[in-house]
Amino acid sequence: MSLDTRDQQQQQLGGEDSLGGKFYPLYQWLFDEDSEFVKSVEKKLAQARMADNVEMFLSRSLAVGLIAGLGLWLLGSIAGYLFLQFIGWSPIVPLPESISPIARAIREPLIVLVSGLLLGSLGFAVGFGSIVSIPYFRANGRKREINVLLADSVAFMYALAVGGMNQLEILRAMAKADDTYGEVSKEFQSIVLETEYFDTDYRTAVRNQALESPSDELSQFLTDMLSILNSGGNLTDFLEDQKDKQMRTAKQEQKKLLDTMELFGEMYMTLSLFPLLLIIILVIMSMMGSGDQTMLLYGTVYGLIPLIGMGFLVLTSTVTQDEIGDGYLRPDAGEDFTVEEGIAVFNPGLVEEYTGDKKVFDHIKRQEGTYELMQILKAPHLFFRNHPKMVLVVTFPLTLLVLVGTVVAGSAPLSWDAMKAQPVWGTFIWVYVPLYLNLLPLSIFYEWNVRSRRAILGGLSENLRKLASANDTGMTLLESLKIVSETSSGKLAEEFETMHSKVNYGTSLKDALREFNNTYHIPRLARTVRLISEAQEASSQIQDVLSTAAKSSENQDDIDRERRTRTRMQMVIIIMTYLTLLAVMALLKIQFLDTMAGLAETSGQAAQETEEFSQAIDPDLLSMLFFHAVTLQALISSFIAGYIRNVEIISGVKYAVALATVALVAWTAVEQISSGGTEGGEALLLLVGSAGWSLWGQGRPSIRPGCNGSADTGGCNSFTRQSLLSAETDPFCLDSQFEFSRTYSHQYDNKPERTCGAGRVADSTNDDGVQGTNCQTGRCRQHD
């Protein structure tokens, strides 16, 4: 990459001659240029590589703070005045008569003044603090990226030293590799630019950058390297030692990160259950007559649950590091090499530079666009595999058409009451249909894209070892590629053979390596290819470089393997926590809400008291809120699990589809058991009861078909099928309680008839002389 300053990000927060210049006198009045605060901000500006001097930066910060403070002061004063006019105010503590007139006189202006000052101070603090915090956040972000890339950067420098480059050439090569080594390369850019434009010797430039670097690790590395340079030591041996040290440090940092992630996983397991506890408390408070808690329930479901998830994602992102770089290797200044990025239809490539001058190039551009469009239409699945997010361009309009169709057909609920009446169906139409139509194709093509690109990394370390061994025998790198491609299998071996063929047809080996890398554009692969391509230009015997690349790849394999193992446990914890929440919500709906609603419909004085006790409960509303809560929790838990797993939000899409489906199926079953009549509940109870009887009743008389509805009509000496008994309430069997009656012998004769309430079952059993009656919903059976 070019070392010109046009690639440096220019951070402008406002015009220096306008806003900052007008408030510069205020800066001079408030701050001392030698104060610790000003020096700290100046250092962070340098570490963040922001093109601002500290005077103008703080002047603009003061301007923003004062503008925000004045705005909120005015808003607070108006709010205080309106509060007094419409609500009023009375003293909490009675005032003496002597000062009461004075208090009444100054009450209104004092309240207006205090409310204005409070909000104004808050506005100034937020405005000034938010601007001043920008360099701190950016410097911290650069520090994290430098620490992640430092091990690979030192390995790259070692490979260059082994290849025969001197000290200045190594510094220049590192400065040009910003497409691969990111912020580490920019630190070396500062060193090179200082030596070129300020006539500073490179040792002094290295010392200055060691003082300004946001990373303590890089600062220590530069200081140690400067000691070697000043003493005339062997730079190659130093870089080899530092390479091994940084690899060990990278593993230690990874372990610390994973320990922190485990702590966060335990925190989320606790925090995600807090909304469930709050919902239960609010429902109980409503039953106890503590007022209408509906708005708090709405806030818990639609506000608190998403906020907890978003907060945890933000908290996790502060300690994790996304994969750095886009994986593309770009040409240096003056090189004739084109990088094909993005979508070919919108990025014609080289011809774009010549369009507008001559019509022939415009025609070529149109033809190229038509050709690329036809290629997409011929194989759309390959296009969506390479660009998975583009599938949303197709699925989003399709989703709108489906939703409009359901509305026109009258199938979609259009009001809140209709949604409460059919919570599962309404949520399915408005949430699950868009989710399936958009996220399911996206997850399929994204996973296909990731697996197809990462398949190249499977045998990378092993094949690099083979290349080093072949090169050590005296073969050139090109010959080594041919030998390894013939003796190995897999995608990487095929790419080695392709590179060998390209070089035979006239492509340079460096360009062939870059084209291979840009096909997969994986940052880890880009760092390896960059190392090899730079070293092979100096010499064809680069076995030490290849061994270094293999060792770096193996170190990264170990880090990735440990991360997958540790994060798998965190992902399982998050998913199991969600399943626990879903089960509790389902049981709360079936065993609590439905029971209270059923008791409210019974007759008698007790039923009247129960109805008064539970009249504040709206079962339909709570059922809908419970379903929406588990659906939101499914989506949030999925994206958190995906982010922890791969440090990418989009990787949680597949979990979102799976967990949302679990929530939909589970709540459909819950609604079927609750409101689908007695058949669903009876079927479930009969299934469980049959399994229990088969295990318990070995050698005991079975429920004969003639007594229970099957073909055998022989003598029934156990249970006799009875018709559903009506409205006689059994005093011993209420609300599915299990009542024990008097003791009987083991014989099944002369048992008294027992009756149940409407729609309940009296299952009389005889176990060790105890007669029991279990009343449940369904048929009513009794002893002969």
N, C-alpha and C positions, 0 to 999 in steps of 0.2 A: 504494500500500500504506500501511497505517497505520504511524505512527511509534512506537506503543507498544512497550514493552520486552518484551511477551509473545512477540514473534517472535524475540527474541534467544535464541540457543542457550545454555542453562545447563549449564555443565560442572561436574559434581559428582563428586569422586573419593572421597567418604566424608563422614560427618558431622563437622562442625567441633567439636562439643561432645564427641564420643566419641573417635575415633582421633586426629585432629589435636590436640585439646586435651590429651590424655594425653601426647603426645610433644613438646608445645611447649617444656617445659623443656629437653629434649635439643637442640632447635633453638637455643635461646638459648645453650646451652653450647658448641655446635659452630660456629655461624656468627655473624659480625659483620654487623649490619644495613647497614653501609656498605661491605661487601666487594664486589668486582667481580662475584663469582658471584651474590650475592643481587640486585644491581642488574640483572644480565643476565637472570636468571629473571623478575624483575618486569617488565622491558621486554617480554620475549617473551609473558608472560601478557596484557599489554595489547594487543600486536600480534595475538595469537591470539583476542582478545575472549573470554577465559575469565573467568568471574565468581568468581575466587579471589584472595585477597590472598596475598602471597608467603610470609608467616609460616605460615599454615595449610597452604598447598600444600607447602612444604618439610617441615613437620612430618608430614604424611600420607605424603610420599615416604620419610622416614626410617622411619616405622612399617612401611610395606610392605617396605622393604629389610631391616629387622631381622627381620621375621616370615619372609621368604624365607630370610634368612641362617641363622636358627636352625633352620628346617626342614631345609635342606641340610647344616648342621653335624651335626645328629643323624643324617641319612642317611649322611653321609660317615664318621662315627665307627662306625656299625654296619657299613658296608661294609668299613672297615679291619679291624675285629675279625673279621668272617667271612673275610676274605682270609687272615688269619694262621691261623685255625683250620682251614680246609679246604685251603689251598694252601701256606702256610708261607712262610718267607723266610730266605734265607741271605746273608751279606755277599758282595759282589762282590770286595772286596779283603780278603785274610786279615788279621785283627786280631792285634795282639800279645797274648801270653798274659796280660800284666799288666792289660789293660783288657777282655779278653774277658768275664769274669764281669759287669762293670758294663754292657757293651753288651747282654748277654743279659737283664739285669734290666730295663733301660729300653727294650728293643726294642719290645715290644708296646704299652706306653702311648704311646711316642713316635710310632709309626706311626698309632695310633688318633687321637692329637691332631693330627698333621700332616694326615691325610686329612680330619678334621673341619674344621680351619681352612681348608684349601684350598677345599672345597666351600662352607663357610659364607661365605667372602669372595666367592666367585663368586655365591652366592645374593644377598648384599647388593648387590653391584655391579649385578646384573641387575634386582633389584627396585627399587632406588633410581633407577638410570639410566633404566629404562623409563618410570617416572612423570615424571621431570624432563624427558625428551625429548619428551613430548607437546606442550607449548606450542611447542617449536622446530619440530616437524613441521607443526603447524597454522599457525603463522605463515608458514612457507615455502610451504605450500599456498595461503594467502591472497595471498601476494606474487605467485605465478605467475598466479593468476586476475586480480588487479588489473592486472598488466602486459598480459595478453591483452585485457582489456576497456577499457583506458584510452583507446585511440584512438577507439573508438565512443562512449565517455562524453564525451570532449571535443567530438566532433562534435555530440552531443546538446545539450551546454551551448551551443555556438555557435548551433545552430538556435533554441534558446530565446532567446538574446540578440538574434538577428536578428528574432525575433517580437515583441520589445519588452519582455520581462521584465526586471525590475531584478535586482540582485545577490542579494538575499535570496530572491526568488522562484525564481531559478535554483538556489540551494542547496536549497530545499525540494523543488523538482521532482526534482532528482537523488536526494534522500533517499527520495522515494516510489517511485522506479523500481527497487526491489531485485529485482523479478521479472524484470527485463531486464538490469540492469547489476550484479547480484550484489554482490560484495565492494566494488566501487567505491562503490556506493550506500550500503553500510553505513558506509563512512568518512565520507560526508556526513551520514549519520544521527547520527553522534557529534557532528559540528559543530552540527547543528540542535538536538539534545537538550541540549547544553551551553549554548547560548544561551537556551533556553526554561526549563530547570529550575535552572540555576545562576547566572542573571542575569549572563552573560558576554557581552560584545559579540562580534559574529561575527568580527571581525578577530583577536581573541585566540583564539577557538575554532579558527579556521583555522590559526593559528600552532601551537597545541598539537597539533592533529591531524597537522600536517606533521612534528612531532617523533616522534609515536607510530606513524606509518604503517609497515607492514612493507615497503612498496615504495619504493625510492629514487626511481623515476620519478614516482610520485604525490607523494611528498614534495617533489621539486623543482618539480613543477607547482604545488602549493599555495603554495610559497614565492614563486614568480614571480608568481602571481596576487595574493598578498598585497601584493607590491611595487606592482603596478598599482593595487590598491584604495587603498593608502595615499597614492600619488602623484596619485590622481585621473585616471589614464589611461583610455583607451578600452578597456573590457573586451571589446567585440565584436571589435576588431582583434586584441587579444591572443589571444582564443580561436581566431580564424581562423588566426593564425600557429601556435599550438599544435596545432591540428587537423592542419595539413600536416606539422608536425614529428613528431607521434605516428604518423601514417601511414607516414612514412619509417622511423621507429624500428621499427614493427611488421614491415615488410619485412626490415629488417636482422636482427631477432630470429628471424624465420622462416628466414633463410639460415643463421644460426648453429645453429638447431635441426636443420636438414636436414644440415648438415655433421656434427653429432654423430651423427645417425642413420646416416649413411654409415659413420662409424667403428664404430658398434655392429654394423652389418651385416657388416663385415669381421671383427669379433671373433666374431660368431656363426658365420661360415663356418669359422673355425678351431676354435672350441669344439665345434661339432656333429660334426666329424670325429674328435674325441678318443675318444669311445666306440668308434668303429670300430677305431682303432689299438689301443685297450686290449683289445678282443675278440680281435684277431689275436694280440697278445702272449700273452694267456692261453691261447689254443688251442695256440700253439707251446710254451709252458711245460708244458702238459699232455702234449704229445707227447714232450718231452724228459725226462719223468719227474720233474718238479718238484713233484709232489703233485697232489692233487685241486683243481682250480680251478673246480669247478662253482658253488660259492656266490659266488665273485667274478664269474662270468659272470652269474648271476642278479642280483647287485647292480648290475652294469653296465647290463644291459638294462632291468630294472624299477625301478631306483633312479637311476642316474647320468643316463640319457637324460632322464627327466622332470625331474630337478632342474636340469639345465642349461637346459632350456626354460623352466621356471618362473623361474629366476634371471634369465634374459635378459628375460623379460616384466617382471619387477619393475624391473630396471635401466632398461628402455626407458620404463616408466611414470614414472620419476623425472624425465625430461627432456621428455616429451610432455605436452600438456594436452588433456584431454577437452573436447568441446564443452560450453560452460558454459551452464547453464540448461536448462529443459525446453521452452522455446519458447512457453509460455502467457502471455497478458496477462490479469492479474486486475484486478478493479475496485478503486478506492480506497474508503476507508471512507465509507459512506453512499450509494454508487452502487448502483442496482438493475440489476445485471448478473450473470448466472450463467455460470460457466465449466464446460463439460461436459468433465470429465476422466475417464479410466479407462473401464471397461466399464459401459455403461448399465444392464445387468441388476443390477449391484451398486451402482450410483450413481444413484438415481432423480432426484437434483437437488433442485429447490426444494421438492418435496412432502415431502422427508425432514425439513424443519424443523417441519412441522405434524403429523406422525404422532404418535399416542399421546394427543392431546387429544380428537379427535373421530373417530368410526368412519368418517366419509365420507372422511377423508384416508387412513386405513388401506386403505380399499377402492380409492382412487385409486392408491395405491402398488402394491397387488397387480395392478391392471389394467395399470399402466405396466410392471411387471416381466413380465407375461404377453405384452404387446405386443412388448417388446424381445426376449424369447426367441423369439417367432414370427418376428421379423425376422431373427434369426440363423439359424433353421432354413430360412427361405426362400432366403437367400443366404449360406451358410457361408463361401464363398470370399472374399466381401467382408469378413466379420467377421475371418477369419484374416489378410487383407491389412492391416487396420487394427490388429490385435493379433497379430502373428506368433508371439509366444512362447506364446500360448494353444493353438497347434496341438499342443504337447507334452501337453496335457491329454488329447488323443485318442490320440496316437501312443504315449505311454508305457504305458497299459494294453494297447494292441494289441501292443506289443512283449513284454510279460509273457505274454500269451496265446500268442503264437507260440513263445516259448521253452519254456513249459510243454508245448505241443503237441509240440515236437521231443523233449523229454525223455520224454514218455509214449510217443511212437512209437519210441523207442530210437535216434533219429538223432543225438542230441547226445552227444559224449563226456563222461563224468561223472567220469573219473579223469585224473590227470596222465599215466599211461602211455598211456591212450587218446588223449590230446591229442598226445603225442609220436608215436604211431603214425600219426595223421592230423592233422598240424599245420595244413594249409590248411583242411580241412573244419571242424575244431574251432574254429579262430579265426574262420572265416566265421560259424559259428552263434553264438558267444558275443560276438563283437566287431562283425563287419560287418553282421549282420542288425539289431541295435539301432542301429548307426550309420546305416544306410540308412533304417530306419523312422522315426527321429527327426530326424536332421540334414538329410536330403534335403527333406522338407516344410518344415522350418524355414528352410532356405536359400532355397527358392523364395518363400515368403511374405515373408520378410524383405527380399529383394532387390526384390520387387514393392512392398512398402511404401516402401522408400527411394526407388526410382525414381519412384513416383507422387507422393511429397511433394516431392522435389527437382526435379521437372519445372517447378515454379513459379519456380525460381531461374534458369532458362535465359535468359529475356529480362528479368530484373528491372532490370538497370542501364540497358538501352536504353529500357525503358518509363518508368523514372523520368526519364530525359532528355526523353522526349516529354511527360510530365506537366509538367515544369518549363517547357518551351517553350510549351505550351498555356496554362499559368497566367500566363506572362509577357505574353501578349497581352491579358490582362484577364479571362479566364475564371475562374470559381470552381473550387475543387478538384473539386467534384461534376461540373461541366460538363467539366472536363479529363478526368475518368475516363471519361465517356461518349464523348468524341472519341477518346481513345486506344483504347478497346475496339472502336470501329468501324473504326479504321485499322490495327489490329494483329491478329495471330493468335496462337494458342497458349493454354495454360491460364490464364496471367495475364490475358490480355485477356478471357477468359470470366469470371474472377472480378471484374474491373472492372465488367463489365456487370451482374453479380449484385449488387454493392454499390450501383450506381446504382439498380437496381430496388428494393432494400430501403429506400433512403432515400426514394424516391418513395412507398413504402407506409407511411412513418411512422417508420422506424428512424433514429436519429441516425447521423450519419456516423462518429462515434467508435466507436459500438457495431458498426456495419457493418465497420469496419476491424478491430476486435478479433475479431469472429466469423470474418472471413476469415483472420486470423492463426492463431487457435486451431484452425481446420480442419486446418492443416498443421503447426502447432507446431514450427517450425524456429527455433532461437535467433537465427540471423542475420537471418531475416525479421522476427522479433519486435522486434529493435532498430530496424530500418528503419520498421516500422509504428508503433512507439512514438514515434519522432521526428516522423513526419508527423502522427499523431493529436494530439500535444501542441501542435504548431505551428498546426494548422488551427483550434484553439479560440481563438487570439488574433487570427488574421487569415485571410481567404480568399486573400490574395495572398502565397503562400509559395514563390515561385519560387527564392529563395536557399536555403531549407530543402530543397526538392526537389533542387536542384543539389548540395547537400552530401550528401544521401542517395545520390544517384547516384554521386558521387565516392567515398564510403565503400564502396558496393557494388562499384565497379570495382576499388578497392584490394583488397577481399577476393577478388574474382575473380582478380586477379593472384597473390595469395598462394596460393589454392587451386590454380591452374594450375601454379605452380612446385612445390607440394607433390606434386601428382599425378605430375608428370614425374620428380621426384627419387625419390620413394618407389617408383615403378614399377621403377626399376633395383634398388632394395634388395629388392623382392619377387622379381624375376627371379633375383637372386643367391641368395636363400634357397631358391627352388624348384630351381634348377640344382644347388645344393649337395646338396640331398636326392636328386635324381636320380643324382648322382655316387655318393653313399653306397649307393643302391639297386643301381646297376650293380656296384660293388665287392663288395657282399654276394652278389649273384647269381654273379659270377665266382668268388668264394671258395668258394661252395657247389658249383659245377659242377666247377671245375678243381682244387680242392684236396681238399675233403672226400670227394667221390665217388671221386676218384683214389686217395686213401689207403685208402678202404674197399674199393675194387676190388683193390688190391694185397694187402690183408690176406687176401683169399680165394684168391689164387693158390697154387700148389703149389711145392715145392722149398725148398732151404735159404734162398735169397734171400727167398722169400715168408715163410718162418718168421721171419726177422729183421725183415722189414717189419711182420709182424703183431705182434711184440713191441714194435716201435717205435711203432706206432699203436694199441696195445690200450687206451690211456687215452682214446681219442676215442670218443664216442657220437654217430655221425652223425645219428641221429634227434633227439636232444636239441639238438644244435647247429643243425640245420635249423630246428627250432621256435623257438629263441632268435633266430636270424637273422631269421626272418619276423616275430616279435614286435617285434624292434628296428626294422625298417624300417616297420612299422605305427605304432608309437609315434612314430617320428621324423616320419612323414607327418602325423600329427595335430598334433604340437607345431609343426612348421614351418608348417603351414597357419594355425594361430591366431596365430603370430608375424607371418606375412606379412599377415594381415588386420588385426592391430592396428597395424602400421606403416603400412599403407595408409590406414586410416580412423579410427585411434585408437579402435576398438571391437573387443572380442574376438569378438562374434557375427558380425562381417563376415568372419571367417576360416572360417565353417562351409562355405561353398561350396568353398573350397580344400581343406578337410578331406575332403569327399566325393570330390573329384577325385583328390587325391594318394593317398588310401587305396585308391581303385579301381585306380590305376596299380600300387600295391604288390601288390594281390591278383592282378591279371592277370599281372604279371611273375613273382611267385612260383609261381603255378599253372603257368606255362610252364617255370620252373626245375624244379619237381617232376616235370613231364611228361618233360623231357629227362633228369633224373637217374634216376627210378624207373619211368618209363612204358614201359620196354622199349627195344629198339633202334629201334623204328619212329619214335618222335619224334625222336631224335637223327639217325637215318638220313635222315629227311625234311629236317631242317634242313641237314645236310651235303650232301645231294643238291642242294638248292636253291642253296646257296652255290657248290658245285662246278660246277653247270651254268652259273651266271652267269659264273664265272671261266673255264670252258672256252670259252664262246661268245665272250669277249673275247680270249682267248689263242690259240685254235686256228683262226684264220682260214686256210683253205687246207689244213689238216691233215686227215687221215682222222678221221672222226667215230666215236663209239661206235655202231656199227650196231645197229639193233633186234634183228637176229638174234643178235648177240653179247651184247646187253644187255637183251633182253626185249621188243623191239617187233616190228612186223610184218615188216620187211625181213629176209630170211634169206640175202641174197646173201653173196658172199665176204667173209669177215672178215679183214682184214689188220691190224687194230689190237688191240683188246681182246676177249677171249673170255670170255663169262659162265661162271663155274664155280660149282659148288655150294659151300656153306659148308664150308670145310676144318676138320677137327676137330683136336683137342687137341695138334697138333704145334707146339711153341713155336718161333717164328722168332727166332733169336739176334740178328738185325739189327733187329727191329721190336718194341720194347717201349715201352708207355706212349705211343703215338701219336708216337714219334720219327720223324724223316725221315732215312733212311739212304741214302747214295749207294753204289752198287755200281760195277762196273767200266765202262769206257767202251765204248760201242757206236757203230756207224755210224748213219746216218739211216734205214737199212732196217729193216723190221719182220719180220725172219725169224730163226729159230733162237734165240729168246730162251729162256734157262733158266727152268724152272718155279720159282717162289718160293712158299713157304707161310708162312702167318701163324699166330699163336696163335688159340685158339678165339674166334670172334666178332670177328676183326679183318680189316682189308682191306689187301691189298697192291696199291696203285695204281702200276703201273709206267709211267713216262712217259719220253719220249725228247726231250730238249731240248738241242740243240747238242752231241750226242755224249755226254750224261750220262744214265745209267740210274738212276732213283730209285725208291725203294719207300716208300710212306707208309702206315703201318699205322693203321687206325682201326676203330671199332666198326661192324659192318654186314656186307655181303656181301664175299666175298674174290674179287678179280679178279686175273688174271695175263696175261702175254703168251702167245701161241700157242707 
